[in-house]
Amino acid sequence: MQQRPATAAQQPVRVRFAPNAALPLQLGAARTALFNWLWARKRDGVLVLRVEDCDAERCTDASLHRLLDDLRWLGLDWDEGPGVGGPFGPYQRTLRRVLYRAEAERLLRHGSAYRCFCAPAPPGEAGGAERTLAAPAAPACRCAQQDPGEAERRAQTGQAHHVRLRVPATEDVAWIDLVQGEMNFPASSLGDAVLMGPDGAPSQEFAAAVDDAKMHISHVLRGIEHLERAPVQLLLYDAFGLPRPEYGHLPAITGLDGLPLAPGDGAPTVSECRSRGILPQALLNCLALLGWAYDGVHEVFAPRELVAHFDLRGVRRDTAVFDLGKLLWLNH
């Protein structure tokens, strides 16, 4: 696996927001959308809206319309994506499966990935429960040593298998996070990550890395809960032979009780804020202050002022606290 430059120096700045269209727009997701929008507008860049629509039962035309409507109500426009188009579409994951299969086959041909015939999928991989990087990695799979020609023959006969990334066990995955600072994960803690399941469905890490690469994303700004996905995605960029994008993982958001912000715990969705009479300018202002500060004094900004003042250096690492009372005060 060839090593590549640590970051991608691309102009203009290209960022993306990739929400789950099956869910109402939560405040945490809206904060992520806002910070990406601010960074794109600040740097005269491009914001890509890319829809995660894998939950076929809950992701409907109505839920997608509600998502787009909430973003527009907030005043967050996008330069590429649903309703706008663009050169790298389609912008819905379920419409890009052919692309994921092609990229998996390319990695297999280059030896950066291999077919794994072990079953079932271990927890934390395609179709399984989440595994944190604090947990030990799965033991090395014996399929990694299988002759590629034999593996191909078995696949052609219809034997179910996963596609796994070959992770170099002796190398650490290190990068400078734009928010969290120096990050370093021992590759030996990752295991050979699953890229595709037996049904051809891509893992979250694989699909996001392929889409980011194909859409020339230069900066990935997202919540801290996605930090553990970054090492595998960076290794995928190395396997693709591409310079890595810059990552910035935004701080977690809690309520006044210190617990993670969640719907039903005093944390309204964007749609619920609208129904309560909250103004979009007030909600944008409140979201901007969840992890970012200008000078520690000013707390009320018009959208154009947020664009003028926003800088990733002002985004803090420590947890942000959502205060519904403060939102109501801003609205007043």
C-alpha positions, 0 to 999 in steps of 0.5 A: 500500500503506497504512502501518499501526502498527508493532506489534499491541497485542492482549490477551491475548498470542497466540503460535504454534508451527508445526512441520513434522509430517513431521520428528521434533521437533528440539531447536531446534524444541523450544526454540522451542515452550518459549519460546512456551509460557513467554511465553504462560503468563507473560502469561496468554496463548494458545498456538496449535499450528499444523501444517505438513503440506505434505510429503505423502509424509513427513507421516503420521498417525504422524508427527503423533502422534509430534510431539504425543506429544513435546510432551505428554511435555515438558509443553507443552500448547496452548490451540488446535490439533490435539486441542484445537480452537479458533475459528480452525481448521483448524490444519493448512496443507493444510486451509486452501488455500481461505483462502489463495486467497481472501486472494490474490484480495483482494490482487489486487482491491486492487492490492496483488498482481498476476498474473505469467505469467513462468515458471519461478519464480525461485530462492528463490520458490514451488517454487524454492531458498531465496534470501537477502536478501543476494543481489540481488533479481530484476529488476522483473517486467514483469507488474506493469505489465499491465492487471489486466483483461487479466491476469484474462482470461489467468488465466481462459483457464487460463494458468499464473501466479504471484501476486506482492506489489507491494513498494514499491521506495522504502521500507525495512522496519523494525521493533524485533525483541524479541530482535535489536533494530533491524532494517531491510531495503531493500525494493529487496532483496526483489523482488516476492515470490511469494505463490502458485504456478501450482498454487495452493500458497502460499509459506511467507511468505504462508501464515504471514502469513495464518494469523498474521493470521487467528489474531490472533497478537500475538507471533511468536517463532521461530528466527533462521533465519526472520529473512529471512521477516519483511520480506515478512510485515510488508509483507503485514500492511500490505497486509491493513490490519492492525497488525503483530505483534511479532517476536522471532527466537531465537538460533541453536544450535550444538554444542560444535564451533561448527557448527549443531546438526543431527541425527546430530551429537551432537544427539538429537531429543526422541524420542531423548532419551526413549529414552535415559532423559532426564527431561522436566524435565531437557530443558526446563531444558536447552532454556530455557538455550539463549539465555536466562538468569535471573541468570547464576547459577541454572541449575536450574529447575522448570517452574513456576520457568521460567514465573515467571522467564522474560522476553524481555529475558533472551533473548540475541542471541548463539549458544547452545551445546548441551552433551550432557554438561550435559544428562546432568548435569542429568538426573542 
